[in-house]
Amino acid sequence: MSLPRGRILRHATGARPELTRPYAVRLPAEVAAAHAEAARIVARAEAEGHAVLMRAKETVDARAAIAAAEAREAELLRLVAVAARLEARERALAEGEIERITLLARLLAERVIHAEVAASPATLGVMARELVAEARGARAVVVNVSPGDVVEVERAMRVMGNAAVTVRADTTLGPGSMVVTSDVGTVDGRLEVLLPRLVSVLVEALKHG
C-alpha cells in the first residue's frame, strides 16, 4: 500500500506577493490625523497648564509682596506711633522737670533774698541806692518801702548825701520790696519783680548742675 504524496505548488502567474512577506500595518489617513491632532491638543494643554501655573505663581508672589509691603508699612506706622508717644512722654517729663526746677529756683531765690536782708540790713541800702540811681536826673524822688525797712533805707540815703530823696512807708510792700517814684517815672524794685531775674539765673544753674 502506498501513502499519498503531497503536491508542490509552484508560483502561479497572478499570485499576490503580499502573502509571501510579513504583514505591514497601514493606518487610514483619518486615524493618523486624529493622532496628530491629539498630540497637538496635549501639547497645547501642557503649555496652557504651565502658563496657568506660572500666572498663579506670579499672583501668589505678587500677593506675598503686597502683604509684606503692607506688613512693613503697618510696622513702620506702629514704630512712628511709639516714637510719638515716647516723644510726648519725654516732652511732658521735660515740662514737668522745668516746672519743678523753676519752683525750686523761686523758693531758693526768696530764701536767698530774705536771708541776705535778715543777715545784713545794709543790703536794703544797697538795693535802694541802685534803684535811685536808675532815676537819675529826677528832682523829686520817693523811695516807698515796707514799714520795717524805713530806718535802714533812710540811713542809706543819708550816706548817699542825697537830701532830695524821701523814704516813705508803704504797708502794701513786703520786707525787702521797694518802689522808687519820681517826676521822670517809676522804678519797680518789688521782690516779685526782682525774683524772676534771680530765678532765671538759678534755673540755668540747676539745669547744668
C-alpha angles and dihedrals in degrees: 000000000000127000120236114261124226122241124239111226117217125206106273125209111269095023113152109251093203088071090063097053132058115284114266117210113223119189119210115251092246092057092049091049090050091052091050092048090049090052091050091049091051091048092048091048091050091049092047091046090052090048091050090050091049092049090048090050091048090049091050091047091048092049090047090050091048091048091049091049091048090049091050091048091049091049091048091051090048091051091047090052091049091049090049091051091048091048091049091048091047091048091049091049090047092050091048090048092050091050090049092048092047092050091048091048091051092051090048092048092051091048092047093051096043092044091049093049092046094047095044118021087187086076087076090058091051091051091048093050091051092050093047090049088059088058093056115155093033118128101203114038124179123188110204113200142161112283090247092056099051097095095050094046092048089053090052092050092052089052088054089054091227107138091173091072116093121200114211130185115237117188091199090067124082126221111295094018123113139167123204116208127185143152090275099050147286130296112202113213099164115140091238087061096042095043097072090059092051091041092055090053092048093046091056090047092050093046093055094040 
